[in-house]
């Protein structure tokens, strides 16, 4: 496991604990792809659902996709995976430090 990705996940976990919907979406992507943590599709879906409830537009779209795909035996995720992987670890670290949980610093 990449140490920078694990550190990013730790920071995201802190932000999620404080209700940050953007961090929920980013952590859901890490869960879904197994970046910085073990793959966990169930947690990814739960995080997306919670972020959507908080009004996050990206989460609403992802939740709709998840619900549309449920029950299908084969889903072509190549395009979606490429989209997620564009967020390199450097971008993720930059976004985390830049946003600092939307300007709130947590202890």
C-alpha positions in Angstrom: 0.0 0.0 0.0 1.3 3.4 -1.0 2.2 5.5 2.1 1.0 8.8 0.5 -2.4 7.2 -0.4 -2.7 5.8 3.1 -2.0 9.2 4.6 -4.6 10.8 2.2 -7.2 8.2 3.3 -6.4 9.0 7.0 -7.0 12.7 6.3 -10.2 11.9 4.4 -11.4 9.7 7.3 -11.0 12.7 9.6 -13.0 15.0 7.3 -15.7 12.4 6.8 -16.0 12.0 10.6 -16.9 15.7 10.6 -19.5 15.4 7.9 -17.6 16.7 4.9 -19.6 15.5 1.8 -16.8 16.2 -0.6 -14.4 14.0 1.5 -17.1 11.3 1.6 -17.1 11.1 -2.2 -13.3 11.1 -2.4 -13.1 8.4 0.3 -15.8 6.4 -1.5 -13.6 6.4 -4.6 -10.7 5.1 -2.5 -12.9 2.4 -1.1 -14.2 1.4 -4.5 -10.8 1.2 -6.1 -8.8 0.0 -3.1 -6.5 3.0 -3.1 -4.8 3.6 0.2 -7.0 1.0 1.8 -8.6 -2.4 1.1 -11.3 -2.5 -1.5 -14.7 -2.1 0.1 -17.7 -1.6 -2.2 -20.3 -1.6 0.5 -18.5 1.2 2.4 -18.1 3.1 -0.9 -21.8 2.9 -1.6 -22.7 4.0 2.0 -20.4 7.0 1.7 -21.8 8.0 -1.6 -25.3 7.7 -0.2 -24.5 9.8 2.8 -22.9 12.5 0.6 -25.9 12.5 -1.7 -28.2 13.0 1.3 -26.0 16.0 2.2 -26.6 17.5 -1.3 -23.4 16.6 -3.0 -24.1 16.6 -6.8 -21.4 14.2 -7.8 -22.6 11.8 -5.1 -26.2 12.0 -6.5 -25.0 11.1 -9.9 -22.8 8.2 -8.6 -25.7 6.9 -6.5 -28.0 7.0 -9.5 -25.4 5.0 -11.5 -25.0 2.5 -8.6 -28.8 2.0 -8.4 -29.0 1.6 -12.2 -26.3 -1.0 -12.2 -27.6 -3.1 -9.3 -28.7 -6.5 -10.4 -26.7 -6.5 -13.6 -24.3 -9.4 -14.1 -21.7 -7.4 -16.0 -20.9 -3.7 -15.7 -18.2 -2.1 -17.9 -16.3 0.1 -15.5 -13.3 0.9 -17.7 -14.4 4.4 -18.5 -15.4 5.2 -14.9 -12.2 3.6 -13.6 -10.1 5.8 -15.9 -12.0 8.9 -14.7 -11.3 8.0 -11.0 -7.7 7.2 -11.7 -7.1 10.6 -13.1 -7.2 11.8 -9.6 -3.6 10.9 -8.9 -2.3 10.8 -5.4 -0.6 14.1 -6.0 -4.0 15.7 -6.9 -5.7 14.1 -4.0 -3.0 15.4 -1.5 -3.3 18.9 -3.1 -7.1 18.9 -2.9 -6.9 17.8 0.7 -4.5 20.4 1.8 -6.2 23.1 -0.3 -9.7 22.3 0.9 -8.6 21.5 4.5 -12.1 20.1 4.9 -13.6 23.2 3.3 -11.5 25.5 5.4 -12.1 23.8 8.7 -9.2 22.4 10.5 -10.0 19.4 12.8 -8.0 18.1 15.7 
